[in-house]
Amino acid sequence: MGVDVTIMRVTRPGSSPRRRRLDPVDAFLDVRDVFADVCRESRLPMVRRADPYGSLILTSAEMPQFVAELTQTLARTEDASVRSVVTEILRLGELCAADADLELHLEGD
């Protein structure tokens, strides 16, 4: 019941949304359900939106809030495994924030 995080490059040849193409750039697989637990227990609105059973797509425009909430989460935890996971997802969020053609896909099981 993990929440996998994937950065996707969005390519839009032409103006038709049907021609939209997604190519994976980087990913974090939540095999131990650590990020799913972080999301479930969080009181921060953007992090809490991640659903261990569903999908959520965040654009680069939403990354400042997501990155800020992950930074807060990182500051509040001392658990090494949680810190490691949040640090990796924070890296992905910062990468996504730097490029308007990227989206962050959070996929539950």
C-alpha positions in Angstrom: 0.0 0.0 0.0 2.9 2.4 -0.7 2.8 5.6 -2.6 5.3 5.6 -5.5 6.5 8.9 -6.7 7.5 9.4 -10.4 8.6 12.5 -12.3 7.1 12.6 -15.7 8.1 14.8 -18.6 5.0 16.1 -20.4 5.3 16.5 -24.2 2.4 18.2 -26.0 2.9 18.1 -29.8 0.2 20.3 -31.2 -2.7 21.6 -29.3 -4.7 18.4 -28.8 -4.7 17.0 -25.3 -5.0 13.5 -26.8 -1.5 13.8 -28.2 -0.1 14.5 -24.7 2.8 12.1 -24.0 4.4 11.2 -20.6 7.9 10.0 -20.3 9.3 8.9 -16.9 12.4 10.9 -15.8 13.0 9.6 -12.2 11.2 7.7 -9.6 11.0 6.6 -6.0 9.3 3.3 -5.2 7.7 3.1 -1.8 8.3 -0.6 -1.3 8.3 -0.4 2.5 5.2 1.9 2.7 7.2 4.6 4.5 5.9 7.5 2.4 2.4 6.2 2.5 2.6 6.3 6.3 4.0 9.8 6.2 1.1 11.0 4.0 -1.5 9.2 6.1 -0.2 10.7 9.4 0.5 14.2 8.1 -1.5 17.2 9.0 -0.1 19.2 6.1 -2.6 19.7 3.3 -0.6 18.9 0.2 1.2 15.9 1.7 -2.0 14.6 3.1 -3.6 14.6 -0.4 -1.5 11.7 -1.5 -3.7 8.6 -1.4 -2.2 5.2 -0.7 -5.1 3.7 -2.8 -5.3 6.3 -5.6 -3.4 8.7 -7.8 -2.4 12.3 -7.6 -0.7 14.5 -10.2 1.1 17.6 -9.1 2.4 20.2 -11.5 5.6 22.2 -11.2 3.4 25.2 -10.1 2.3 23.2 -7.1 5.8 22.2 -6.1 6.7 25.2 -3.8 4.0 24.2 -1.4 4.8 20.5 -1.7 8.5 21.1 -1.2 7.8 23.4 1.8 5.6 20.7 3.4 8.2 18.0 2.9 10.8 20.3 4.4 8.6 20.8 7.5 8.1 17.0 7.7 11.8 16.4 7.5 12.4 18.9 10.3 9.9 17.2 12.5 11.1 13.7 12.3 14.1 11.9 13.8 13.4 8.5 12.3 16.3 7.7 9.9 14.2 5.7 7.5 11.5 8.4 7.3 14.2 11.1 6.8 15.8 9.1 4.0 12.5 8.6 2.2 11.4 12.3 2.6 14.8 13.5 1.5 14.6 11.5 -1.7 11.0 12.7 -2.5 12.1 16.3 -1.6 14.9 15.9 -4.3 12.2 14.8 -6.8 10.0 17.7 -5.9 12.8 20.2 -6.3 13.7 18.7 -9.7 10.0 19.0 -10.7 9.8 22.6 -9.5 12.7 23.6 -11.7 11.0 22.6 -15.0 7.5 23.5 -16.1 7.4 20.5 -18.4 7.6 18.1 -15.5 4.8 16.6 -13.3 5.1 14.7 -10.1 2.9 11.5 -10.1 2.0 10.0 -6.8 0.6 6.5 -7.3 -0.9 4.4 -4.6 -1.2 0.6 -4.8 
